[in-house]
């Protein structure tokens, strides 16, 4: 087919930045439109008109089915790669009239376990955030560690961490589960102390306990305790996950949906599987990336749980308004969406209503 | 004859020069020099295997683990029996046994090591459970013949016994009910049983919840509480757990002083299991799914295991199980062979146990009360093959593996075909290990 006539080729690539009214969380929806009129949607944290122009050049003449091949080609615009990957797969699914998880060889499950990333500095704030999430069906929660005052933490800090986790479990019941999110803030020594203190608490895992500045540092934490460790939200390359696996420093891989899209995380999951290690993609964005993550979850064998930001009611209304009711949680699990592609119902009027005006 | 088969199959059995097509692999030179089975005839005996028969035996028509028995007949009238049972893959292993008939029929059955090497090495692809089980069946039958011709039970040929009273064994608990466990403790004491094995409840995901981890720990604590401190307790994780989950469990049950935790994670990945073992004092046992001694090297060398559990029906028979024991001993690793198939492999493994200095305990997949299958075994063999007396499996005293078996006895239990093993799924429908 002559260039320019292929109905699957890109006609237009546009970005729509939005902002949640309560949390202030920003993300950008990307619309990839084909000559034939199909629209695929993806999501990235942010972009610029210059990046978009560059991406349009790189995508010219490419079919969305070449979503794996496109990845490397898009190296010059790393912030857009994940979003374009989602949009391409959305289109591939629409062409195939199949949900993305089916295009990718799934489903491997009927529903996907979900976890709310709750927020708050004090136990009271955390309880409020957790209660909101529990009401929408969550049974697992990612909890931020308290802010650290010193470089090395004393016993009071460790007791404080343990105390707030016990308060949360007491309130949510023994069948609730928790990830403790270290946010990369602790030293390896403190991370190991907290990991040891919480061994019998049975966290799902301790997330990003310390920075992955070098593998020896994280190996210290993983070799001293049996609390499972999660790493990966800041790792942009799959080789970083291979290093963590090889160093036996990680129990659950946390590739960021906003950095890796769908197909790169599938490749990272394939790597993890041979180490008997599962994947729980990190996600702090909007509903389009949630939809992408759920299709991913239903296409791989070693998915464990999908993190979704816990949001206030007004933010939840916005998320539903712009993309459809993607984040439906029941008894701790997210439903799969069997509609073709990513199964989104994007409302462009709502995108304008919630437009990020800077 | 052998060479003709390789080179002249299409020419009505006549020897022909290798065609150009046949030498394209670059191995024609090797094939031309391929030794016939009788290559060691000059230093061998006049005994020859004259026939090989394979029996699929389903105790119930829908059994997912029909026994696969191998019978070798010889020109001396002596016959040998072996077991090649491979759970869930019966027809495949029967076909594989038959694939080896050219290796065995016409061969001197006394040269068991030579034939083991030939079956394993000349199969090129090496290992795998189907081939490992097929070799196991043939190997056991060769040992049975050897013992009968040399007039000794196999354990004596192997340098045993370590204890004339037999080899120590364990039964499965078959209950998780506290009262029944207490009753089991009493019966075990009366019968002199010193070890019991059980499992952990449910199926486990890659990462586990507080509820599931707590339940598993409580189940193990409950076993110790009700069985008491005198009985050694093994707990089989059956590779249901990931390394991340198993690491938590084996550390948390350290105060129970278990005899072992078995298969804390699947077996393909030795470093993953090492990561569990490194962070706990609970002894780790594994090996029932491993084929040939080669597959045990990393487990031994990396200090992963305390106990190896290779199965005589899969690892490569008597020859291979003995080698695993030999290579484990210098590292202080004990042997506790798996046995969950039929009575021939069960008896064969007792012979190896009795001659193994680093032997710990022998499994039988049965409860302290004899089960239906054992009544059938007794009907076949004329004695209760795998029942302990004073906590030990008695040693078979007749030459060879120590039993007589008539083909007609098996006819009541015709092969019902291969049936899949259990298929279990998590709450979200994804595939679970059992």
Interface residues (C-beta under 8 A of the other chain):
Chain A: X107 X108 X109 X110 X111 X112 X113 X140 X169 X174 X175 X176 X177 X199 X200 X201 X202 X204 X205 X223 X225 X226 X227 X228 X248 X251 X252 X274 X275 X276 X277 X278 X280 X301 X302 X303 X304 X305 X333
Chain B: X205 X206 X207 X208 X209 X210 X211 X213 X214 X242 X243 X244 X247 X248 X251 X252 X265 X266 X268 X269 X271 X272 X275 X278 X279 X280 X426 X428 X429 X430 X431
